[in-house]
């Protein structure tokens, strides 16, 4: 959801008509469908974490660490073995 918000923000800066399209809602709907959850399920979970900020911090720290590991893996050069 954070990435969807970032994508929406970036696109709305470069395309002023983008804001009127409510594209962030389209992004959210795609995410809900991809992960087979409803908007209500997501927002109920989000409300829980808002009421438990320490758990929210742990969750967001975990997400950030995962993202950094994934990025590091993408940045690693591919090692190919040459055949002799």
C-alpha positions in Angstrom: 0.0 0.0 0.0 2.9 2.3 0.7 4.4 1.6 -2.7 1.0 2.3 -4.3 0.9 5.6 -2.6 4.4 6.4 -3.7 3.6 5.5 -7.3 0.5 7.6 -7.2 2.4 10.6 -5.8 5.1 10.3 -8.5 2.6 9.9 -11.3 0.4 12.8 -10.1 3.4 15.1 -10.1 4.2 14.4 -13.7 0.6 14.2 -14.9 -1.7 16.8 -13.4 -4.8 15.0 -14.8 -3.7 11.9 -12.9 -5.1 13.2 -9.6 -8.6 13.5 -11.0 -8.5 9.8 -12.1 -8.4 8.6 -8.5 -5.7 6.2 -9.6 -4.7 5.5 -6.0 -8.0 3.7 -5.6 -7.3 1.6 -8.7 -3.9 0.7 -7.2 -5.5 -0.3 -3.9 -8.2 -2.4 -5.6 -5.5 -4.3 -7.6 -3.6 -5.0 -4.4 -6.7 -6.2 -2.5 -7.5 -8.5 -5.4 -3.9 -9.8 -5.7 -3.7 -10.7 -2.0 -7.4 -11.8 -1.8 -8.4 -9.4 0.9 -11.2 -6.9 1.1 -10.9 -3.2 1.7 -12.6 -3.7 5.1 -10.1 -6.4 6.1 -7.2 -4.1 5.3 -8.6 -1.1 7.1 -9.5 -3.2 10.2 -6.0 -4.4 10.3 -4.7 -0.9 9.8 -6.9 0.4 12.6 -5.5 -2.3 14.9 -1.9 -1.2 14.2 -2.8 2.5 14.7 -4.0 1.5 18.2 -0.8 -0.4 18.8 2.0 1.8 17.6 4.8 -0.4 18.9 3.5 -3.3 16.8 3.2 -0.9 13.8 6.8 0.0 14.2 7.9 -3.6 14.3 5.8 -4.4 11.2 7.2 -1.4 9.2 10.7 -2.1 10.3 10.3 -5.7 9.1 8.9 -4.5 5.8 11.8 -2.1 5.3 14.4 -4.7 6.2 12.8 -7.1 3.7 12.8 -4.4 1.0 16.5 -3.7 1.7 17.4 -7.4 1.4 15.5 -7.7 -1.9 17.2 -4.5 -3.2 20.6 -5.9 -2.2 19.9 -9.1 -4.1 18.9 -7.1 -7.2 22.1 -5.1 -7.0 24.4 -8.2 -6.8 26.1 -9.0 -10.1 25.1 -12.2 -11.7 27.8 -14.8 -11.4 28.1 -17.0 -14.5 30.4 -20.0 -14.8 32.2 -20.2 -18.0 32.6 -23.6 -19.5 36.0 -24.8 -20.7 
